[in-house]
Amino acid sequence: MAIFGLWVINKAGGLVYQRNFADGLAQLTSNEYLVLAGTLHGIHAITSRLSPIPGQSSGAQVIEGETFKINILLTLTGTKFILLTSPAEPASTIDVLLQKIYSTYAEKVMQNPFHTPEMPIRSEAFDVSLGALIG
């Protein structure tokens, strides 16, 4: 499985977690990651309004490029999990992985009494669990 990276964006559009899993990705500055997260948050908000049936769309779920695919999981709380993968990854595999990542987030981050919601994620347990999931 070719997983390049994971971003977690809070409901306000702020990047609260970013991790690369593959060598060879362009190394961006923290400011560039923040701008990308905000831009993706805006694109997602706009695409949720493009549906011909009002209120029936949760926004873009996949954005594909020639060499990568952006997979988006929007949670009920408005948190977005963004998984950067190769274009060849099957959607069903990515959907299952995103759900596992979300479950890990709920267990390791949200159940941590020292974590403040909507703030940057600084959890070694979450990092270790992601490493085991994604490898």
C-alpha positions in Angstrom: 0.0 0.0 0.0 1.4 3.4 -1.0 0.5 5.9 1.7 2.3 9.2 1.4 1.0 11.2 4.2 -1.8 12.1 6.7 -3.3 15.4 7.6 -5.9 16.2 10.2 -7.8 19.4 9.8 -10.0 20.8 12.6 -13.5 22.2 11.9 -12.1 25.7 11.6 -9.7 24.7 8.8 -6.6 24.6 10.9 -4.0 21.9 10.5 -3.7 20.0 13.8 -1.7 17.0 12.6 0.6 16.3 9.7 2.8 13.3 9.1 4.7 11.9 6.1 5.0 8.1 5.6 7.0 7.9 2.4 10.4 9.2 1.4 10.5 11.4 -1.7 7.6 13.7 -0.9 8.4 17.4 -1.3 9.4 18.8 2.0 7.2 21.8 2.8 7.6 24.4 5.5 5.1 24.4 8.4 3.5 27.6 6.9 3.1 25.9 3.5 1.3 23.0 5.2 -1.0 25.4 7.0 -1.8 27.2 3.8 -2.5 23.9 2.0 -4.8 22.8 4.8 -6.8 26.0 4.8 -7.1 25.9 1.0 -8.3 22.3 1.1 -10.8 23.2 3.9 -12.2 25.9 1.6 -12.4 23.7 -1.4 -14.2 21.1 0.7 -16.7 23.7 1.9 -17.4 24.9 -1.6 -17.8 21.4 -3.1 -20.3 20.6 -0.4 -22.5 23.4 -1.8 -22.3 22.3 -5.4 -24.7 19.4 -5.1 -27.9 19.8 -7.2 -29.8 18.5 -4.1 -29.3 20.9 -1.3 -27.9 19.4 1.9 -27.2 16.1 0.3 -23.4 16.4 -0.2 -20.6 16.3 2.4 -18.2 17.8 -0.1 -15.3 16.3 -2.1 -14.2 12.9 -1.0 -11.4 12.3 -3.5 -9.2 14.6 -5.5 -6.9 12.9 -8.0 -3.7 14.0 -9.6 -1.4 12.2 -12.0 0.9 10.9 -9.2 -1.2 11.1 -6.1 -4.7 11.0 -4.7 -6.2 13.0 -1.8 -8.8 11.0 0.1 -11.0 13.0 2.5 -13.0 11.7 5.5 -15.3 14.2 7.1 -16.4 13.3 10.6 -19.7 14.4 12.2 -17.7 16.9 14.3 -16.3 18.6 11.2 -12.8 17.2 11.6 -11.3 16.1 8.3 -8.8 13.3 7.8 -6.8 13.7 4.6 -4.8 10.7 3.3 -2.4 11.2 0.5 -2.0 8.0 -1.5 -0.9 6.7 -4.9 -3.6 6.8 -7.5 -3.6 3.0 -7.8 -5.0 2.5 -4.3 -8.5 1.0 -4.3 -11.2 3.3 -2.8 -12.5 0.4 -0.6 -9.0 -0.1 1.0 -8.6 3.6 1.6 -12.1 3.9 3.1 -11.4 1.1 5.6 -8.0 2.6 6.5 -9.5 6.1 7.0 -12.1 4.6 9.4 -9.3 2.8 11.3 -7.4 6.0 11.6 -10.5 7.8 12.8 -11.0 5.1 15.4 -7.4 5.4 16.5 -7.8 9.2 16.8 -11.0 8.7 18.9 -9.2 6.2 21.2 -5.7 7.7 21.5 -6.4 11.5 21.2 -9.9 12.3 22.2 -9.9 10.0 25.2 -6.7 11.6 26.4 -7.7 14.0 29.3 -4.7 16.3 28.5 -5.7 16.9 24.9 -7.6 20.1 24.1 -10.0 19.6 21.2 -9.3 21.6 18.0 -5.7 22.0 19.1 -2.5 20.4 17.6 -2.3 16.7 18.3 0.8 15.8 20.3 0.3 12.2 21.2 3.0 9.6 21.1 0.4 6.8 21.5 -1.4 8.2 18.3 1.9 8.3 16.4 2.8 4.7 17.4 -0.7 3.4 16.5 -0.5 5.2 13.1 2.9 3.6 12.5 1.4 0.2 13.2 -1.6 0.9 10.9 0.2 2.4 8.0 3.7 1.1 8.6 
